Each structure stands twice: as C-alpha cells, then as structure tokens.
Amino acid sequence: MKHSFRRRDFLKTLGMGAAALSFSSFNQCGRTSGTRKGLPNFVVIFTDDQGYADVGCFGAKGFKTPNLDRMAAEGVRFTNFYVSQAVCSASRSSLMTGCYPNRVSIFGALGPQAEVGINSKEETIAEVLKKKGYAAGIFGKWHLGHHRQFLPLQHGFDEYLGLPYSNDMWPIGYDGKPAPEEHNKSRHPFLPLIDGNEKVAELKTLKDQDTLTTRYTERAVKFIEKNKDQPFFLYVPHSMPHVPLGVSDKFRGKSKQGMYGDVIMEIDWSVGEILKTLKKHGLEQNTLVIFTTDNGPWMNFGNHAGSALPLREGKGTSWEGGVRVPCIMRWPGIISPGSVCDKLAATMDILPTFAAITGAPLPEHKIDGVSILPLLEGKPDANPRDHLFYYYGRQLQCVRLGKWKLHFPHKYRSYQGVKPGMDGLSGSYARGETGIELYDLENGISEKHNVADKHPDVVKRLQALGEKAREELGDGKRIGKGVRPPGRLNK
C-alpha cells in the first residue's frame, strides 16, 4: 500500500497535536462537510459463512461481484484478515467489542433457548461512537443474545431490524419441511423478525427467507438518508449466505454456480445500493466502508456452500479456511486505490480503529484489538498486529506470530474425505486430529507442509506465546485471569 498523501505534515501546518491524527477535523482538507461535524461515517457489511474465495477479486467462480470488485479497485483488499473464532456468536462478539470471545465469554452460536448474551458492561462499537455523537443502525443478524436486555437498542444502536440469531434456528428442516419431533429444532419458535425491540413478523417458510437481503438493504438505505447530515455507523450483518439459502426473484437463477452464487450476487447488489446512496448524498468521500464475513464456508452443504480455496478446511475449524476471511475496505482520499495489504489484521481491530479515527475514548476495560489505521494510510513499515490466538470454544488450538502458525494438539471436525450434501441438505463431517504442527503461511497458506521438526526454536517461541494466552484468556478448564462474564438473563 502507498501513501495517498502526507496527512501528518498537513496537520502540523495547522498546529494540531495528536488528537488531530484522529481525523476529527479532517473536513478542513477540503472535503465536503455541509452541516456535519467533520467526523467520517462508518459502514460495516458483514456476511454469514461466506468463504475466502467467494468474492470476484478473491477468485470466485460461477458468479460475479462487480460492486465488491469496484470497492477493491477503489480501496484495499486485505489478504491476511481474520475472525477470532470460526462460529457465529463468538465471531460477532469480537467485532462488536474488540475482544477475543474468550475474554467476554461468548461462545458458539447462541440459540433460541440461550439465557446469556452480551454483557451490559461491555462497550460495543456503537457505544464507543456514541461518545462522539454518532447515530447507529443495525439491519440484519445480531446473534449476541435474543432477549430484550441483549438486543442492539440496549447496546448503543438507535435502530434495528433483523433476526436475533441464525436463520436455521427454527422448527423447519433444511428441506423446508417441519423438523421431526425428536430433533432439537422442533422445539424452536419460528424466526422472529424484530424491529427495535419488538417482534413485527415471523418467518415460517423458506420463501419468507427470500426477502431478507432486500429488507435489510432497504432499511440500510433509509438509515443513510435519514442521517446524512450527521456522522453515522451503519452495520449490515446479512443472514446470508448461511443455509437455508434465500434469494429474491430478481437474482434467482442468475449465476452459473447455482443458488449460492445467486445469493452472493444479491449481496453484491446490496453493497451497490449502499455505495450508490452514499454517492447520491455526497458522502462517499467521507465514509469508510468495510466488507467482510463472520467465518469460513459451511462446506458440508456442498453446492449451497462457498469455497475457501486455497485455504484448508472451513467453518468450525482453526485451519485457515475457517478463520481467514475476505476483507475489502474503501475510503477515498485515505486508502490508495487498488491496494493489497498482506499485513495481519482482524475483526476485533475495527473498534479501536474507529476510535483512533474519531478520537473517541476506548473502553476502560481491556480489549484485544489494535488500531489498523496505519495500514489504511498505507504506511509501509506499519505492523500493528504481529500475533493472533486461534481459539475454538474455550480451547486454544493455534498461535500465529508473523508468518508462523503453530497448531497445538486438538481434535476438529473436518470436511475432507466425506461426501458433501447437495441442494440445501448437509453431508456428514469427518473427524480430524492434529499434534504439534508448524506452518509457514508466507510460503504455504494451504497448511500442507508441517515444518515443526525443522524449526524447533520457532516452536518453542510460539509455545511460550501460547502460554501467555492461557494465562490471560484460559484454555479448556483453565480459567484466564482476564476473562469477564457474559450477560445473564434477568429473571
């Protein structure tokens, strides 16, 4: 990435100190400000179970994503971008709080019977930005607790429309028929569509799910139009392409890949509608737009799942295909067009990055994210994150330091060597098991060549780093000293 301009020198000429580096007065550079306070807008578009290779500029096959590709051409494509865990709620907790899920005690995928959720003492991105006067809206899947005390309006957001959890957590099978009585799904309620804090509709059929992407997009556009004269944070966590797939008639049958491709094409259309609205109201120069996903593809659904190639495995694993995700960021005038960033970054870094840009104070309690603003600015020597811990549930499974990734002994579900399902039905999982294995991700992102025996010094160094993670965040039954409790249902 290259510098788009020497912003720091410009600020010095104005006599500004460190606070100016937060962009809080950046409209003085001649950007359109109108009645605004000079603070930039933020848009985060977050899909569900979309694979590393499921965007055109990342190698998608069988469908096109022209709007996302245009975002990449006008911004930066991150090739070493990660989620904290390869599962829904855990992943989303990191995005919203800037913490590993093990620190905030949100694990797995919270279902309709869950009595825990995000703790009211944790600060979300929305709450951090509220300190600077931002409006905040979320339109899509929340999945950090479905009871009222856990819903978005109690955690900094002004508007919410969406599902409180995954779109397969209902009494309907993947074939669209009622789930058998012996199946746990049969005890789930129909999917509640929530507006604000109230249920306004129920989704009862597969056809009902065809409306979701368009519903979310229409509300996102209205939110931008409503808040065009003040700084805003727009969060669009799509329910798709999580199975069961749903797509509107305007995209059904449009891709060569099949229904999965149709769904991604509609998501790409949604991105286009948001970008078009920003441009219509003169906001695109003052808006950082981020597109990424919550984890890798659920590959045992075959042609209704995506691709993580050339990465190994997918959702639910700590192999790269589970946790390395596509990410594109666009911010005209700040991010050099057509950039590619291979530096390590993660969803948990978004909160502190927004804080650094706006000058908003970080949460008082400890977080794990770091500001990646220097990467957006294209500073060649910037490397704000040099390591990453890979947890699944409470188990520490891997540690990464620079190019090196060390797997600790663990068992995992696998998609290798088994026949996937087709047309919405799932196949079975295989079971995998790994010992101490070391991979050089700079020279092999597919994790095929274990080089632990060739680099015992690296193994020892990463084992020591893993011990620091255990001390702070725990491992299995071991409780870390930095762990905080989840929110619990008030009864």
C-alpha positions as CSV (number, residue, x, y, z in Angstrom):
1,M,0.0,0.0,0.0
2,K,1.2,3.5,-0.8
3,H,0.6,6.8,1.0
4,S,-2.4,8.6,-0.6
5,F,-0.9,11.9,0.7
6,R,1.1,13.3,3.6
7,R,-1.7,13.9,6.0
8,R,0.5,14.2,9.1
9,D,2.5,17.1,7.5
10,F,-0.7,18.8,6.6
11,L,-1.9,18.7,10.2
12,K,1.3,20.1,11.5
13,T,0.9,23.1,9.3
14,L,-2.4,23.7,11.1
15,G,-0.7,23.5,14.5
16,M,-2.7,20.4,15.5
17,G,-1.5,17.9,18.1
18,A,-2.0,14.1,18.5
19,A,-5.8,14.5,18.7
20,A,-5.8,15.7,15.2
21,L,-4.5,12.4,14.0
22,S,-7.9,11.0,14.8
23,F,-9.4,12.7,11.6
24,S,-11.8,14.6,13.8
25,S,-11.0,17.8,11.9
26,F,-10.3,16.2,8.5
27,N,-13.1,18.1,6.7
28,Q,-10.6,21.0,6.7
29,C,-8.7,19.3,4.0
30,G,-11.4,20.5,1.6
31,R,-13.7,17.6,1.8
32,T,-17.5,18.1,1.6
33,S,-18.8,18.8,5.2
34,G,-22.1,20.7,4.9
35,T,-23.6,20.9,8.3
36,R,-21.5,17.9,9.5
37,K,-19.0,18.0,12.4
38,G,-16.2,16.6,10.2
39,L,-16.3,13.1,11.5
40,P,-16.4,10.3,8.9
41,N,-19.2,7.8,8.6
42,F,-18.6,4.1,9.0
43,V,-20.3,1.2,7.2
44,V,-19.6,-2.4,8.1
45,I,-21.2,-5.1,5.9
46,F,-20.8,-8.5,7.5
47,T,-22.0,-11.7,5.7
48,D,-22.5,-15.1,7.2
49,D,-20.5,-18.2,6.2
50,Q,-19.0,-16.6,3.1
51,G,-15.8,-18.3,2.0
52,Y,-12.4,-16.7,1.4
53,A,-12.8,-17.3,-2.4
54,D,-16.4,-16.1,-2.6
55,V,-15.7,-12.6,-4.0
56,G,-14.7,-12.0,-7.6
57,C,-11.4,-10.3,-6.7
58,F,-10.6,-13.2,-4.3
59,G,-11.1,-15.8,-7.0
60,A,-14.9,-16.5,-7.2
61,K,-16.1,-18.9,-9.9
62,G,-19.5,-19.2,-11.4
63,F,-20.8,-15.7,-10.3
64,K,-19.7,-12.1,-10.4
65,T,-19.4,-9.4,-7.7
66,P,-18.9,-6.2,-9.6
67,N,-19.7,-3.8,-6.7
68,L,-17.3,-5.6,-4.4
69,D,-14.7,-5.7,-7.1
70,R,-15.2,-2.0,-7.6
71,M,-14.7,-1.4,-3.9
72,A,-11.4,-3.3,-4.1
73,A,-10.3,-1.3,-7.2
74,E,-11.1,1.9,-5.3
75,G,-9.7,0.7,-1.9
76,V,-7.7,-2.0,-0.3
77,R,-8.0,-5.8,-0.3
78,F,-6.8,-7.5,2.9
79,T,-5.4,-11.0,2.3
80,N,-4.4,-11.8,5.9
81,F,-7.7,-10.8,7.6
82,Y,-9.2,-12.9,10.4
83,V,-12.1,-13.6,12.7
84,S,-11.5,-14.7,16.2
85,Q,-13.4,-17.9,16.1
86,A,-15.0,-19.7,13.1
87,V,-18.5,-19.7,14.5
88,C,-21.3,-17.1,14.6
89,S,-21.8,-15.6,18.1
90,A,-18.2,-15.9,19.1
91,S,-17.1,-14.1,15.9
92,R,-19.6,-11.3,16.3
93,S,-18.7,-10.7,19.9
94,S,-15.2,-9.8,18.7
95,L,-16.3,-7.5,16.0
96,M,-18.6,-5.6,18.4
97,T,-16.4,-5.4,21.5
98,G,-12.8,-5.5,20.1
99,C,-12.1,-8.6,22.3
100,Y,-11.5,-12.2,21.9
101,P,-14.7,-14.1,22.7
102,N,-12.9,-15.8,25.5
103,R,-12.5,-12.5,27.2
104,V,-16.2,-11.6,27.1
105,S,-17.3,-15.2,27.5
106,I,-19.5,-15.5,24.3
107,F,-19.0,-18.9,22.7
108,G,-20.5,-20.9,19.9
109,A,-23.8,-19.9,18.2
110,L,-26.4,-18.8,20.8
111,G,-29.8,-20.4,20.1
112,P,-33.4,-19.6,21.0
113,Q,-33.0,-21.3,24.4
114,A,-29.9,-19.4,25.4
115,E,-30.1,-17.3,28.6
116,V,-26.8,-15.5,28.0
117,G,-25.7,-12.7,25.7
118,I,-23.5,-9.6,25.6
119,N,-22.9,-8.2,29.0
120,S,-24.2,-4.6,29.5
121,K,-20.7,-3.7,30.9
122,E,-19.1,-4.4,27.6
123,E,-18.9,-1.5,25.1
124,T,-19.9,-2.1,21.5
125,I,-18.6,-0.1,18.5
126,A,-22.0,1.8,18.6
127,E,-21.4,2.8,22.3
128,V,-17.9,3.9,21.6
129,L,-19.0,6.1,18.7
130,K,-22.0,7.4,20.7
131,K,-19.4,9.4,22.7
132,K,-18.7,11.4,19.5
133,G,-22.4,11.9,18.6
134,Y,-22.8,9.1,16.1
135,A,-26.2,7.7,15.0
136,A,-26.0,3.9,14.9
137,G,-28.2,1.4,13.0
138,I,-28.1,-2.3,12.5
139,F,-30.1,-4.2,9.8
140,G,-29.5,-7.9,9.8
141,K,-28.5,-10.7,12.1
142,W,-27.4,-9.8,15.7
143,H,-26.7,-13.1,17.4
144,L,-25.4,-11.8,20.7
145,G,-28.5,-12.7,22.7
146,H,-32.1,-12.6,21.7
147,H,-33.7,-11.4,25.0
148,R,-34.6,-7.7,25.2
149,Q,-31.7,-6.9,27.5
150,F,-29.2,-8.2,24.9
151,L,-30.7,-6.7,21.8
152,P,-29.0,-3.8,19.9
153,L,-31.0,-0.9,21.2
154,Q,-29.7,-1.7,24.7
155,H,-26.1,-1.6,23.4
156,G,-25.8,1.7,21.6
157,F,-27.8,1.3,18.5
158,D,-30.7,3.6,17.6
159,E,-32.4,1.4,15.0
160,Y,-32.6,-2.4,14.5
161,L,-34.3,-4.6,12.0
162,G,-33.4,-8.2,11.7
163,L,-33.2,-11.7,13.1
164,P,-31.7,-12.2,16.6
165,Y,-29.9,-15.4,15.6
166,S,-29.1,-17.7,12.7
167,N,-31.8,-18.4,10.0
168,D,-31.7,-22.2,10.6
169,M,-32.7,-21.9,14.2
170,W,-36.4,-22.6,13.6
171,P,-38.7,-25.6,13.6
172,I,-38.1,-26.2,9.9
173,G,-35.6,-28.6,8.3
174,Y,-33.2,-27.7,5.5
175,D,-35.7,-29.3,3.1
176,G,-38.4,-26.8,4.1
177,K,-40.5,-29.4,6.0
178,P,-41.3,-29.3,9.7
179,A,-38.4,-30.8,11.8
180,P,-39.1,-34.2,13.3
181,E,-40.3,-34.2,16.9
182,E,-37.1,-35.9,18.1
183,H,-35.0,-33.2,16.6
184,N,-34.0,-30.2,18.8
185,K,-35.1,-27.8,16.1
186,S,-38.7,-28.9,16.6
187,R,-38.7,-27.0,19.9
188,H,-37.5,-23.7,18.3
189,P,-40.1,-21.0,17.6
190,F,-40.5,-19.6,14.1
191,L,-37.9,-16.9,13.2
192,P,-38.8,-13.6,14.8
193,L,-38.2,-10.5,12.7
194,I,-37.5,-7.8,15.2
195,D,-37.9,-4.0,14.6
196,G,-36.4,-2.1,17.5
197,N,-37.2,-4.2,20.5
198,E,-40.5,-5.7,19.2
199,K,-41.3,-8.7,17.1
200,V,-43.1,-7.5,14.0
201,A,-43.3,-10.7,11.9
202,E,-42.4,-14.4,11.9
203,L,-40.6,-16.2,9.1
204,K,-42.2,-19.6,8.7
205,T,-41.2,-20.8,5.3
206,L,-38.2,-21.0,3.1
207,K,-39.9,-18.4,0.8
208,D,-40.1,-16.0,3.7
209,Q,-36.3,-16.0,3.8
210,D,-36.1,-14.9,0.2
211,T,-37.0,-11.4,1.4
212,L,-34.2,-10.9,4.0
213,T,-31.4,-9.4,1.9
214,T,-33.7,-6.9,0.3
215,R,-35.4,-6.0,3.6
216,Y,-32.0,-5.3,5.2
217,T,-30.8,-3.3,2.2
218,E,-33.9,-1.1,2.0
219,R,-33.6,-0.2,5.7
220,A,-29.9,0.5,5.4
221,V,-30.6,2.9,2.5
222,K,-33.3,4.7,4.6
223,F,-30.9,5.0,7.5
224,I,-28.3,6.7,5.4
225,E,-30.8,9.1,4.0
226,K,-32.2,9.9,7.5
227,N,-28.7,10.5,9.0
228,K,-26.9,12.1,6.0
229,D,-26.3,15.3,7.9
230,Q,-24.7,13.8,11.0
231,P,-22.0,11.2,11.5
232,F,-23.3,7.6,11.5
233,F,-22.3,4.0,11.9
234,L,-24.2,1.6,9.7
235,Y,-23.9,-2.2,10.5
236,V,-25.4,-4.6,7.9
237,P,-24.8,-8.2,9.1
238,H,-26.5,-10.2,6.4
239,S,-28.2,-13.5,7.3
240,M,-27.0,-14.9,4.0
241,P,-25.3,-17.0,2.7
242,H,-25.9,-19.1,5.8
243,V,-28.1,-22.0,5.0
244,P,-31.0,-22.3,4.3
245,L,-30.3,-20.0,1.4
246,G,-32.8,-17.4,0.4
247,V,-32.7,-15.1,-2.6
248,S,-35.2,-12.8,-4.2
249,D,-36.7,-13.4,-7.7
250,K,-34.5,-10.6,-9.1
251,F,-31.4,-12.8,-8.6
252,R,-32.8,-16.4,-8.6
253,G,-31.2,-18.4,-11.4
254,K,-28.8,-15.7,-12.4
255,S,-25.5,-17.3,-11.7
256,K,-23.7,-20.3,-13.3
257,Q,-22.8,-21.6,-9.9
258,G,-26.4,-22.1,-8.7
259,M,-28.4,-20.8,-5.8
260,Y,-25.3,-20.0,-3.7
261,G,-24.0,-17.8,-6.5
262,D,-27.4,-16.1,-6.8
263,V,-27.3,-15.3,-3.1
264,I,-23.8,-13.7,-3.3
265,M,-24.9,-11.7,-6.4
266,E,-27.8,-10.3,-4.4
267,I,-25.4,-9.4,-1.5
268,D,-23.2,-7.7,-4.1
269,W,-26.3,-5.8,-5.3
270,S,-26.9,-4.7,-1.7
271,V,-23.4,-3.4,-1.4
272,G,-24.0,-1.5,-4.7
273,E,-27.2,0.1,-3.3
274,I,-25.4,1.3,-0.2
275,L,-22.5,2.8,-2.2
276,K,-25.0,4.4,-4.6
277,T,-26.8,6.0,-1.7
278,L,-23.6,7.4,-0.2
279,K,-22.6,8.9,-3.6
280,K,-26.1,10.3,-4.1
281,H,-25.8,12.3,-0.9
282,G,-22.2,13.4,-1.3
283,L,-21.0,11.1,1.4
284,E,-18.7,8.6,-0.3
285,Q,-15.5,10.7,0.2
286,N,-16.3,10.9,4.0
287,T,-17.2,7.3,4.6
288,L,-15.1,4.2,5.4
289,V,-16.9,1.1,4.0
290,I,-15.8,-2.3,5.2
291,F,-16.9,-5.6,3.8
292,T,-16.0,-8.9,5.4
293,T,-17.6,-12.1,6.8
294,D,-18.0,-13.9,10.1
295,N,-16.2,-17.2,9.3
296,G,-15.4,-19.6,6.5
297,P,-17.9,-21.7,4.5
298,W,-20.0,-24.5,5.9
299,M,-18.6,-26.9,3.3
300,N,-20.7,-30.0,4.1
301,F,-23.6,-28.2,2.4
302,G,-21.9,-28.8,-1.0
303,N,-23.4,-26.6,-3.7
304,H,-25.2,-24.5,-1.1
305,A,-21.8,-23.6,0.5
306,G,-18.9,-21.5,-0.6
307,S,-15.2,-22.0,-1.2
308,A,-12.2,-21.3,1.0
309,L,-9.7,-22.2,-1.7
310,P,-6.7,-22.3,-1.5
311,L,-7.1,-22.5,2.3
312,R,-7.6,-25.7,4.3
313,E,-11.0,-26.7,5.8
314,G,-13.8,-24.3,6.6
315,K,-16.3,-23.1,9.2
316,G,-15.9,-24.5,12.7
317,T,-12.2,-25.1,12.4
318,S,-9.0,-23.3,13.2
319,W,-7.4,-24.1,9.9
320,E,-7.1,-21.1,7.7
321,G,-10.3,-21.8,5.8
322,G,-12.3,-21.4,9.0
323,V,-10.9,-18.1,10.2
324,R,-9.2,-16.3,7.4
325,V,-11.9,-14.3,5.5
326,P,-12.1,-11.9,2.6
327,C,-12.0,-8.2,3.6
328,I,-12.2,-5.1,1.5
329,M,-12.1,-1.5,2.7
330,R,-12.8,1.7,0.8
331,W,-12.2,5.3,1.9
332,P,-11.5,7.6,-1.0
333,G,-8.6,10.0,-0.2
334,I,-7.3,8.0,2.6
335,I,-6.9,4.5,1.2
336,S,-4.8,4.2,-2.0
337,P,-7.0,2.7,-4.8
338,G,-6.2,-0.8,-5.9
339,S,-4.1,-1.6,-2.8
340,V,-3.4,-5.0,-1.4
341,C,-2.4,-5.4,2.2
342,D,-0.9,-8.6,3.4
343,K,-0.3,-7.5,7.0
344,L,-2.1,-9.3,9.8
345,A,-5.5,-7.8,10.9
346,A,-8.7,-9.0,12.4
347,T,-12.3,-8.0,13.0
348,M,-11.5,-7.2,16.6
349,D,-9.3,-4.4,15.3
350,I,-12.2,-2.5,13.8
351,L,-13.5,-1.0,17.1
352,P,-10.1,0.5,18.1
353,T,-9.5,1.7,14.5
354,F,-12.8,3.6,14.6
355,A,-11.8,5.1,18.0
356,A,-8.5,6.2,16.6
357,I,-10.1,7.8,13.6
358,T,-12.7,9.7,15.6
359,G,-10.8,10.4,18.8
360,A,-13.4,8.5,20.8
361,P,-12.0,7.0,24.1
362,L,-11.6,3.3,24.2
363,P,-13.5,1.2,26.7
364,E,-12.0,1.4,30.2
365,H,-11.6,-2.4,30.5
366,K,-9.0,-4.3,28.5
367,I,-9.6,-5.1,24.8
368,D,-7.6,-7.2,22.4
369,G,-8.0,-5.2,19.2
370,V,-5.4,-2.8,17.9
371,S,-5.8,0.2,15.6
372,I,-5.0,-0.7,12.0
373,L,-5.3,3.0,10.9
374,P,-1.6,3.0,9.8
375,L,-2.4,0.2,7.4
376,L,-5.3,2.2,5.9
377,E,-3.0,5.1,5.5
378,G,-0.6,2.9,3.6
379,K,2.4,3.4,5.9
380,P,5.0,0.9,4.5
381,D,6.5,-0.1,7.9
382,A,3.3,-0.4,9.8
383,N,2.6,-3.7,11.5
384,P,0.1,-3.1,14.3
385,R,-0.7,-6.7,14.9
386,D,2.1,-9.3,14.8
387,H,0.3,-12.2,16.5
388,L,-3.1,-13.9,16.8
389,F,-4.6,-16.6,19.0
390,Y,-6.9,-19.2,17.5
391,Y,-9.5,-20.4,19.9
392,Y,-12.4,-22.7,19.3
393,G,-14.8,-22.6,22.2
394,R,-12.6,-22.4,25.3
395,Q,-9.7,-24.4,23.7
396,L,-6.6,-22.7,22.5
397,Q,-5.9,-24.5,19.2
398,C,-3.2,-22.4,17.4
399,V,-1.0,-19.4,17.8
400,R,0.4,-17.2,15.0
401,L,3.4,-15.0,15.1
402,G,4.4,-13.2,11.9
403,K,4.4,-15.8,9.2
404,W,4.5,-18.8,11.6
405,K,1.4,-20.7,12.8
406,L,1.7,-23.3,15.4
407,H,-1.1,-25.9,16.0
408,F,-1.4,-27.3,19.4
409,P,-2.8,-30.9,19.7
410,H,-6.5,-30.9,19.2
411,K,-9.4,-32.7,17.5
412,Y,-11.5,-31.0,15.0
413,R,-14.4,-31.6,12.6
414,S,-13.3,-32.0,9.0
415,Y,-14.8,-31.7,5.6
416,Q,-12.0,-33.8,4.0
417,G,-12.7,-37.3,2.7
418,V,-16.5,-37.1,3.0
419,K,-19.2,-36.5,0.5
420,P,-20.9,-33.1,0.9
421,G,-24.7,-32.6,0.8
422,M,-26.5,-31.1,-2.2
423,D,-29.3,-28.6,-2.9
424,G,-29.7,-27.4,0.7
425,L,-29.1,-30.7,2.6
426,S,-26.0,-31.4,4.6
427,G,-23.4,-34.1,4.3
428,S,-21.6,-35.6,7.3
429,Y,-18.4,-34.5,9.0
430,A,-15.2,-36.3,9.2
431,R,-13.0,-36.1,12.3
432,G,-9.5,-34.8,12.3
433,E,-6.8,-34.7,14.9
434,T,-3.5,-32.8,14.9
435,G,-0.5,-32.8,17.1
436,I,2.2,-30.1,17.4
437,E,2.4,-28.8,13.8
438,L,4.1,-25.7,12.5
439,Y,3.3,-24.0,9.2
440,D,5.0,-21.2,7.3
441,L,2.0,-19.3,6.0
442,E,4.1,-16.9,3.9
443,N,5.2,-19.9,1.8
444,G,2.1,-22.1,2.0
445,I,-1.3,-20.8,3.1
446,S,-2.8,-24.2,2.4
447,E,-1.2,-25.7,5.5
448,K,0.1,-28.8,3.8
449,H,3.7,-28.9,5.0
450,N,4.4,-29.3,8.7
451,V,7.9,-27.9,9.4
452,A,7.9,-28.3,13.2
453,D,11.0,-30.6,13.1
454,K,12.9,-28.1,11.0
455,H,12.3,-25.1,13.3
456,P,12.3,-26.2,17.0
457,D,13.3,-22.7,18.1
458,V,10.2,-21.3,16.4
459,V,8.0,-24.0,18.0
460,K,9.5,-23.1,21.4
461,R,8.8,-19.4,20.9
462,L,5.2,-19.9,19.9
463,Q,4.6,-22.4,22.7
464,A,5.7,-19.6,25.1
465,L,3.3,-17.2,23.4
466,G,0.5,-19.7,23.8
467,E,1.2,-19.9,27.5
468,K,0.7,-16.2,27.8
469,A,-2.7,-16.6,26.0
470,R,-3.7,-19.4,28.5
471,E,-2.7,-17.2,31.5
472,E,-4.8,-14.3,30.2
473,L,-7.7,-16.0,28.3
474,G,-7.7,-19.6,29.6
475,D,-7.6,-22.9,27.8
476,G,-10.2,-25.6,28.3
477,K,-10.9,-25.9,32.0
478,R,-8.2,-23.5,32.9
479,I,-9.6,-20.0,33.6
480,G,-7.7,-17.0,32.4
481,K,-7.2,-14.0,34.7
482,G,-8.5,-11.6,32.1
483,V,-11.9,-13.4,31.5
484,R,-15.1,-11.4,32.1
485,P,-18.6,-12.9,32.5
486,P,-21.3,-12.9,29.8
487,G,-24.6,-11.1,30.3
488,R,-27.1,-13.3,32.0
489,L,-30.9,-13.2,31.6
490,N,-32.6,-11.1,34.3
491,K,-35.4,-13.2,35.7
